[in-house]
Amino acid sequence: MIVIQAKLIFLNQQDKQIVLDLMRRWSSCMRFAYKRLLEGYDRKTLK
């Protein structure tokens, strides 16, 4: 596994909000999928 860390610098607040919203949605999707896997759902079903 490759891990990359970076500091994001935004030129304006709107760009920052767009990226934060995208990161929040991604985190929510990953959490939802993980919980469904723990409940016994098939990986293909989650895709």
Helices and strands as residue ranges (DSSP letters): H 13-38, H 43-46
